[in-house]
C-alpha cells in the first residue's frame, strides 16, 4: 500500500527510427509539479529510448531499453548504468518482467531477437528464435527490420510468453522463452494485420491473447491458435491505428487501448486525432474515455501507478500527456518539452 505522501513519477522515452533519428532522451515529471526534467545521466550519447519498465517491487528502480542495450537506474532515473555491453545495431524495443519473479526479465530487440536475464539484469542470454518463420508478405518492406516491439507472459502460466513483431505477426514460447515459433501466418494477405504494436494477456482470462496491429485489434482465446477481430465501435471511421495496450495492474478485468486516426500509412492530415478506450470485461466490450478534448495526435501509451491506481496517464505521439487522479473521470493536459516531430517523439511511458 502506498504511503499518504506518495507522489507518482511519470517517465517518457524519446526517439526516432530509420532515417528519422533526431535528439532522443528521457524525461520525468512528478505529478503535481510544473516542470519536466531530463534524466539521461549515464545513458549513451543521444539515447534512443524505446522501452521502459518499472521494477514491480521497487518503484525507484527503472529499466530502459535503448539503441545500445538495457540500462538500469536505482534512483528514479537520476543515474543510469549499462546492464550489458553496448552493441551497435542492436536496439532494445521491449522489456517485460516474469509475472512471479522480478529477477527474470525479457528484452526484445531489432533485428528480431529475445534475450532473458534470471538475475535482475546482471547477465543476459539470447533465446532460440530459429524456429520462427515469418509470413512472406512482410518481406517487401526493406529496410524495415522485424523488431520485437512487445512482450507479455500469461500470468496463469508464465511459461507461455508472446512477442509482438513489427512487422511480422506474433511469436510465442511454451517453455519460458527457451524456444520460439510463429503463431500467425497463412490466413493473412495484407501486411498491416501483421504489423503488430503490442500484446497483452490478462490473469482474468487465462490463455486469451490480445494483440493490436496497424489497423485493428485481434483476440485469440486458445493461446494464439485461432484469431478473431475485436470490434471497437467508437474507433475512428476513416481507419484506426492501434498503438498501446495495457492490462490494469490492479484489476485484470480492465484493459486500456491507445489509438489514433488513420490506419497504417494514412496520408498527412488524417492522423491528427487520438483517443483512449477502456474495457472492464477483459476486452468483450469497449468504451471511449472522455479526455475533455480530442487528443491532437495519435494516442501512443497508457500508464497506471501500481501503488495508487487512481493515478493514470496517457500520452500521444507528439508528447501531449493527459493525467487523471480519479481513475479517468477527469483529466489535465501536460506537454513534454522540446520540439516533437518524426525524428523525436514519444515511444514508451511508465509511472510509479
Secondary structure, DSSP 8 states (H G I E B T S, - for coil): ---TT---EEEEEEE-BTTB----EEEEEETT-S--EE--TTS-TT----EEEE-TT-TT-EEEEETTEEEEESSTTSS-EESS---TT-EEEEEEE-SS-TT-EEEEEETTEEEEESSTTSS-EE-B-TT----GGGGGGTT---EEEEEEEETTEEEEEEEEEETTEEEEESSTTSB-EES--TT--SGGGT-EEEEEE-TTSTT-EEEEESS-EEEESSTTSS-EEE--TTS-TT-EEEEEEEE-TT-TT-EEEEEEES-SS--TTS---EEEEEESSTTSS-EE---SS-BSS-EEEEEE-SSSTT-EEEEETT-EEEEESSTTSS-EEEE-SS--BTTBEEEEEEE-
